[in-house]
């Protein structure tokens, strides 16, 4: 990926691998739209999503354009708590999210890089196929110096989004 970009990048040390099984029973599934910003990520990084299997329809991730994403978050006064509440309980809002987003249709070897402010979600997989995918965050070398505050993961480790912690020690 790095040769496609204009400068060196840091990359997420431990990528996230996802197995999205079809027709899971015993779980009350809801599409939980979110942005990576809502989860504490810096606005300067990018999300690199790589499927290892063919993805289509409901076994894929739904993604919304940057423009539509920012409008819908602004509609909630940029209040992520209000947004999260609407995503869970407001059927009209959920329908708008579904109308504005599209499932990605990709094959092995494809990838997409998107802005961390883009709304996305995993949906209930009603296909016959398991999706296997990886997401890894990348950040341009120059973006680290633009931090105006400390960004940390929201998990129990509260790891800083910095080289040598969340990101690789060296830019490639």
VOBA-1610 file (N, C-alpha, C; in pm, whole numbers, padded with zeros to 5 digits, always signed):
BEGIN
Unk+00083-00120+00000Unk+00000+00000+00000Unk+00086+00125+00000Unk+00196+00122+00078Unk+00275+00244+00093Unk+00325+00303-00040Unk+00360+00223-00142Unk+00402+00285-00268Unk+00292+00367-00337Unk+00167+00344-00302Unk+00056+00418-00362Unk+00037+00556-00299Unk+00102+00580-00187Unk+00082+00704-00113Unk+00197+00801-00135Unk+00173+00926-00103Unk+00269+01032-00134Unk+00387+01040-00038Unk+00378+00973+00075Unk+00487+00977+00174Unk+00486+00849+00256Unk+00583+00836+00344Unk+00591+00718+00429Unk+00472+00713+00525Unk+00439+00590+00567Unk+00326+00570+00658Unk+00367+00489+00780Unk+00294+00510+00888Unk+00296+00420+01002Unk+00173+00331+00987Unk+00181+00208+01036Unk+00069+00116+01023Unk+00035+00055+01159Unk-00089+00016+01175Unk-00137-00049+01297Unk-00056-00177+01319Unk+00005-00191+01434Unk+00093-00306+01461Unk+00014-00437+01459Unk-00100-00438+01527Unk-00182-00560+01533Unk-00311-00534+01456Unk-00320-00584+01333Unk-00442-00561+01256Unk-00560-00637+01316Unk-00678-00599+01277Unk-00799-00665+01325Unk-00847-00762+01217Unk-00856-00889+01253Unk-00911-00990+01163Unk-01054-01018+01204Unk-01143-01027+01106Unk-01284-01048+01134Unk-01335-01170+01057Unk-01411-01252+01127Unk-01480-01366+01069Unk-01628-01338+01088Unk-01698-01317+00979Unk-01840-01281+00986Unk-01921-01399+00932Unk-01970-01479+01027Unk-02037-01604+00993Unk-02180-01580+00949Unk-02231-01663+00859Unk-02369-01647+00812Unk-02472-01695+00916Unk-02583-01627+00916Unk-02703-01669+00991Unk-02675-01709+01135Unk-02607-01623+01209Unk-02577-01652+01349Unk-02705-01650+01432Unk-02720-01751+01511Unk-02839-01764+01595Unk-02808-01713+01737Unk-02913-01673+01808Unk-02899-01638+01948Unk-02843-01500+01975Unk-02837-01417+01874Unk-02784-01283+01892Unk-02881-01185+01829Unk-02925-01086+01904Unk-03018-00984+01853Unk-02939-00881+01774Unk-02924-00906+01644Unk-02837-00826+01559Unk-02898-00690+01528Unk-02817-00586+01541Unk-02852-00452+01494Unk-02729-00396+01423Unk-02753-00328+01313Unk-02644-00262+01243Unk-02599-00144+01329Unk-02476-00145+01375Unk-02424-00038+01461Unk-02332+00052+01380Unk-02393+00149+01314Unk-02314+00244+01236Unk-02226+00324+01331Unk-02105+00350+01286Unk-02011+00428+01366Unk-01903+00484+01274Unk-01827+00577+01327Unk-01704+00623+01263Unk-01590+00582+01355Unk-01471+00572+01302Unk-01357+00540+01387Unk-01329+00654+01485Unk-01364+00777+01446Unk-01347+00893+01534Unk-01428+00872+01662Unk-01547+00816+01648Unk-01633+00792+01764Unk-01566+00696+01863Unk-01472+00616+01815Unk-01404+00517+01899Unk-01266+00565+01944Unk-01244+00697+01933Unk-01120+00755+01984Unk-01006+00768+01886Unk-01025+00723+01762Unk-00916+00730+01664Unk-00891+00875+01622Unk-00767+00906+01586Unk-00737+01041+01537Unk-00798+01063+01398Unk-00837+01185+01368Unk-00899+01213+01238Unk-00801+01209+01121Unk-00673+01189+01149Unk-00570+01193+01045Unk-00537+01056+00987Unk-00586+00950+01050Unk-00553+00817+01001Unk-00653+00774+00893Unk-00621+00664+00828Unk-00710+00606+00727Unk-00736+00461+00764Unk-00853+00414+00727Unk-00891+00275+00751Unk-00866+00199+00621Unk-00784+00097+00628Unk-00756+00011+00514Unk-00831-00120+00540Unk-00928-00153+00453Unk-01011-00272+00471Unk-00982-00369+00357Unk-00945-00492+00394Unk-00903-00593+00298Unk-00984-00721+00319Unk-01072-00756+00225Unk-01142-00885+00238Unk-01053-00997+00184Unk-01058-01112+00251Unk-00986-01231+00206Unk-01079-01327+00135Unk-01207-01293+00133Unk-01308-01372+00064Unk-01391-01276-00022Unk-01468-01331-00112Unk-01560-01247-00190Unk-01662-01186-00093Unk-01684-01055-00103Unk-01783-00989-00017Unk-01888-00923-00105Unk-02010-00934-00061Unk-02123-00883-00138Unk-02244-00880-00044Unk-02342-00801-00077Unk-02467-00800-00001Unk-02444-00793+00148Unk-02511-00881+00221Unk-02508-00874+00367Unk-02385-00938+00431Unk-02298-01002+00354Unk-02176-01053+00416Unk-02063-00951+00405Unk-02096-00831+00360Unk-01998-00725+00344Unk-02020-00615+00447Unk-01928-00523+00450Unk-01941-00404+00532Unk-02022-00300+00453Unk-02108-00225+00521Unk-02177-00113+00459Unk-02094+00012+00484Unk-02080+00097+00383Unk-01999+00218+00393Unk-02077+00334+00334Unk-02064+00450+00397Unk-02131+00571+00352Unk-02026+00672+00307Unk-02061+00757+00214Unk-01968+00860+00167Unk-01931+00954+00281Unk-01818+01020+00265Unk-01773+01118+00364Unk-01877+01230+00380Unk-01928+01280+00267Unk-02024+01391+00270Unk-02151+01352+00346Unk-02209+01238+00314Unk-02330+01193+00384Unk-02301+01163+00530Unk-02185+01106+00558Unk-02148+01074+00696Unk-02142+01200+00782Unk-02072+01300+00733Unk-02059+01423+00813Unk-02192+01494+00830Unk-02279+01490+00729Unk-02411+01552+00741Unk-02494+01484+00850Unk-02489+01351+00854Unk-02569+01278+00953Unk-02515+01294+01095Unk-02385+01306+01109Unk-02329+01332+01242Unk-02361+01476+01283Unk-02354+01570+01188Unk-02392+01710+01217Unk-02539+01720+01254Unk-02624+01638+01193Unk-02766+01634+01226Unk-02787+01605+01374Unk-02693+01533+01432Unk-02696+01500+01576Unk-02612+01600+01656Unk-02589+01718+01600Unk-02510+01823+01667Unk-02369+01777+01702Unk-02313+01688+01619Unk-02180+01631+01642Unk-02168+01568+01780Unk-02280+01524+01833Unk-02286+01459+01964Unk-02289+01308+01942Unk-02176+01242+01969Unk-02166+01099+01943Unk-02258+01016+02032Unk-02285+01064+02152Unk-02379+00993+02241Unk-02519+00994+02180Unk-02562+01110+02132Unk-02693+01122+02067Unk-02697+01036+01941Unk-02589+01041+01864Unk-02582+00959+01743Unk-02596+00811+01778Unk-02522+00763+01879Unk-02527+00623+01919Unk-02668+00584+01964Unk-02735+00674+02033Unk-02872+00647+02076Unk-02965+00634+01956Unk-02951+00725+01860Unk-03036+00720+01740Unk-03009+00594+01658Unk-02884+00552+01650Unk-02847+00432+01575Unk-02914+00308+01636Unk-02933+00310+01766Unk-02991+00193+01833Unk-03143+00194+01839Unk-03203+00313+01851Unk-03346+00317+01884Unk-03436+00393+01788Unk-03381+00474+01700Unk-03463+00558+01613Unk-03475+00492+01475Unk-03587+00424+01452Unk-03605+00348+01327Unk-03597+00437+01203Unk-03649+00559+01209Unk-03641+00650+01093Unk-03495+00683+01062Unk-03417+00711+01166Unk-03275+00743+01149Unk-03201+00621+01093Unk-03230+00505+01146Unk-03167+00381+01098Unk-03198+00358+00950Unk-03320+00386+00909Unk-03357+00372+00767Unk-03280+00470+00679Unk-03258+00592+00728Unk-03179+00691+00652Unk-03036+00640+00636Unk-02979+00588+00743Unk-02843+00534+00738Unk-02833+00422+00634Unk-02932+00334+00636Unk-02932+00221+00542Unk-02946+00270+00397Unk-03030+00372+00376Unk-03048+00426+00240Unk-02922+00495+00188Unk-02849+00561+00276Unk-02731+00638+00235Unk-02605+00554+00223Unk-02605+00434+00283Unk-02486+00349+00279Unk-02507+00236+00179Unk-02397+00178+00137Unk-02401+00067+00041Unk-02308-00043+00088Unk-02348-00169+00066Unk-02253-00277+00096Unk-02143-00279-00011Unk-02022-00301+00032Unk-01911-00308-00062Unk-01914-00443-00134Unk-01884-00440-00262Unk-01876-00562-00343Unk-01731-00573-00389Unk-01660-00672-00331Unk-01518-00683-00357Unk-01478-00830-00361Unk-01359-00855-00414Unk-01304-00991-00423Unk-01169-00997-00354Unk-01120-01119-00338Unk-00986-01138-00282Unk-00887-01057-00364Unk-00800-00984-00296Unk-00700-00901-00363Unk-00741-00756-00372Unk-00870-00727-00354Unk-00917-00588-00353Unk-00895-00528-00215Unk-00893-00397-00207Unk-00890-00327-00079Unk-00952-00191-00099Unk-00991-00130+00013Unk-01043+00006+00009Unk-00978+00083+00124Unk-00946+00208+00099Unk-00895+00297+00202Unk-01000+00406+00219Unk-01045+00427+00345Unk-01146+00531+00365Unk-01117+00615+00489Unk-01174+00733+00488Unk-01158+00833+00593Unk-01220+00781+00724Unk-01157+00808+00838Unk-01210+00759+00966Unk-01341+00826+01008Unk-01382+00928+00935Unk-01509+00995+00965Unk-01625+00936+00885Unk-01597+00841+00797Unk-01704+00777+00719Unk-01779+00676+00806Unk-01911+00685+00801Unk-01994+00590+00874Unk-01988+00454+00806Unk-01981+00349+00887Unk-01978+00213+00834Unk-02030+00118+00941Unk-02066-00002+00898Unk-02114-00103+00992Unk-02105-00241+00927Unk-02106-00340+01012Unk-02124-00478+00969Unk-02273-00508+00985Unk-02328-00582+00895Unk-02471-00613+00898Unk-02491-00763+00921Unk-02613-00799+00953Unk-02646-00940+00973Unk-02619-01014+00842Unk-02539-01118+00848Unk-02499-01193+00729Unk-02603-01302+00700Unk-02691-01275+00604Unk-02791-01377+00569Unk-02755-01450+00440Unk-02627-01442+00400Unk-02581-01520+00285Unk-02540-01659+00334Unk-02488-01739+00244Unk-02437-01872+00282Unk-02286-01869+00304Unk-02225-01751+00284Unk-02079-01740+00286Unk-02027-01665+00408Unk-01920-01719+00467Unk-01849-01650+00575Unk-01758-01544+00514Unk-01759-01428+00574Unk-01666-01323+00531Unk-01545-01326+00623Unk-01428-01323+00562Unk-01303-01308+00638Unk-01238-01180+00586Unk-01209-01090+00677Unk-01151-00962+00636Unk-01053-00913+00742Unk-00975-00814+00702Unk-00879-00753+00792Unk-00893-00602+00778Unk-00888-00534+00891Unk-00877-00389+00882Unk-00754-00346+00959Unk-00686-00250+00901Unk-00563-00198+00960Unk-00563-00047+00936Unk-00529+00026+01038Unk-00525+00172+01025Unk-00385+00213+00984Unk-00379+00314+00899Unk-00252+00369+00855Unk-00258+00520+00874Unk-00140+00581+00890Unk-00134+00725+00906Unk-00007+00776+00838Unk-00020+00886+00767Unk+00096+00945+00700Unk+00195+00994+00805Unk+00323+00984+00773Unk+00429+01024+00866Unk+00409+01169+00913Unk+00371+01257+00825Unk+00355+01399+00861Unk+00234+01425+00949Unk+00138+01334+00951Unk+00014+01359+01026Unk+00033+01350+01177Unk+00130+01274+01222Unk+00153+01259+01367Unk+00180+01396+01430Unk+00252+01481+01361Unk+00286+01613+01417Unk+00166+01708+01421Unk+00056+01672+01355Unk-00063+01757+01354Unk-00155+01733+01473Unk-00125+01633+01554Unk-00208+01605+01671Unk-00216+01730+01759Unk-00336+01768+01795Unk-00353+01881+01887Unk-00392+01833+02027Unk-00408+01705+02039Unk-00443+01643+02167Unk-00396+01500+02167Unk-00412+01432+02279Unk-00373+01292+02287Unk-00490+01204+02245Unk-00465+01111+02155Unk-00566+01015+02112Unk-00528+00880+02169Unk-00627+00811+02230Unk-00602+00679+02290Unk-00714+00584+02252Unk-00681+00455+02249Unk-00783+00355+02222Unk-00885+00356+02335Unk-01007+00314+02305Unk-01113+00314+02406Unk-01117+00183+02484Unk-01035+00086+02448Unk-01031-00041+02519Unk-00962-00031+02654Unk-00942-00143+02717Unk-00885-00142+02852Unk-00740-00096+02856Unk-00666-00109+02746Unk-00525-00069+02746Unk-00506+00083+02735Unk-00605+00152+02677Unk-00593+00298+02657Unk-00460+00332+02588Unk-00431+00257+02482Unk-00305+00272+02410Unk-00305+00399+02326Unk-00197+00478+02331Unk-00191+00599+02248Unk-00177+00564+02100Unk-00243+00643+02016Unk-00232+00626+01871Unk-00103+00696+01825Unk+00008+00637+01862Unk+00140+00693+01831Unk+00234+00583+01782Unk+00340+00622+01708Unk+00440+00523+01668Unk+00501+00455+01792Unk+00519+00323+01780Unk+00575+00246+01890Unk+00471+00197+01988Unk+00349+00240+01974Unk+00239+00193+02058Unk+00136+00125+01968Unk+00039+00201+01923Unk-00064+00147+01832Unk-00006+00128+01692Unk+00074+00225+01650Unk+00133+00222+01515Unk+00277+00170+01521Unk+00327+00125+01404Unk+00463+00076+01392Unk+00564+00180+01443Unk+00680+00131+01488Unk+00785+00223+01539Unk+00843+00307+01427Unk+00855+00247+01311Unk+00918+00314+01196Unk+00816+00331+01084Unk+00826+00441+01014Unk+00743+00463+00896Unk+00806+00387+00779Unk+00719+00334+00692Unk+00769+00263+00573Unk+00727+00335+00446
//
